[in-house]
Amino acid sequence: MVIATLKEIKDNENRVALTPYGVKELVAEGFEVIVQETAGIGSGFSDSEYKECGATIMRNPEDIVKAADVLVKVKEPLPAEYNLLEQFAGKTLFTYLHLSGVDKRLTKVLVNNNITAIAYETVEDANGKLPLLAPMSEVAGILAIQYGGEFLQKKHGGRGITLGKITGIDSARVVVVGGGHVGETAARTAAGMGSRVKLFDINPARCEELNRTAREFLGPNLGENFEALVPAGENYNEAIRDCNLLVGAVLVAGTKAPVVVSEEQIKSMKDGSVLVDVSIDQGGCIWGARATSHSEPVYQIYNKIFCCIPNMPGQVSRQSTIALTSATLPYLKNLA
């Protein structure tokens, strides 16, 4: 059994699907592992580290996919890689796919080449949770607040405020829509900085849980900055209208995200407000959202700043790679 990984080519995607430690574990199980040359550089792993752990280093991606039985990646194959999939016919691909939010041709290429494509984001554990999505969701939740704070600065056309607590001045207002891993982490991060946060989720029981755990996590003082509630009429409209940063974090596993923030709600927001749609991998949950990139991260509609980067964790690649591969390696071993 030959397991291989390629260097990611998505804009500013610095993660890699295998660490040297992962290679060592797979080799110890009797598998052959191929790593494309410089695939780990963006995450701080050199070719020599992979070699020391038993990997074969190869340069040409076509030669790699021909030799591999299982190809493990981070992001979905891009159009420039579709020709590789034709040479990978009948084999197994293990990566984030997000088929509902990317080029429809990818699904056709996978099907036409009889590729067994297993998507990290839809792998469930015995409790119905999504263990391979969770670590990157947490990273994305933190980054949504970091990016939001960055683009609220005036040089980007933002409102000109921070997300922190300034003595004598009303704190920034943050709205998070969706109470999963992304939303919970984003809300806690913003509240911890001193922002006044409202998190909306359609599940009342989840809101109760979030209110309880947030206060335990943040402590009594910062816990006052956080409120999770069910969207109901004017409370939702008013929160969006008054917020400085809105984070879209709605997930319906395996399908396109519903649009839960409307054009009229966006019009009602203050000029210079920022919207970060973390659901953009699944098509986006905010009206007007379209995928951006690390090279061109934002655009404006109605004087509001939209940031919709599908691979935000690629910019904190060392941390993200270690977190992701720690989660995927046991599944990859079982799969192989």
Secondary structure, 3 states (H helix, E strand, C coil): CEEEECCCCCCCCCCCCCCHHHHHHHHHCCCEEEEECCCCHHHCCCHHHHHHCCCEEECCHHHHHHHCCEEECCCCCCHHHHHHHHCCCCCEEEECCCHHHCCHHHHHHHHHCCCEEEEHHHCCCCCCCCCCCHHHHHHHHHHHHHHHHHHCCHHHCCCCCCCCCCCCCCCCEEEEECCCHHHHHHHHHHHHHCCEEEEECCCHHHHHHHHHHHHHHHHHHHHCCEEEECCCCHHHHHHHHHCCEEEECCCCCCCCCCCCECHHHHHHCCCCCEEEEHHHHHCCCECCCCCCCCCCCEEEECCEEEECCCCHHHHHHHHHHHHHHHHHHHHHHHHC
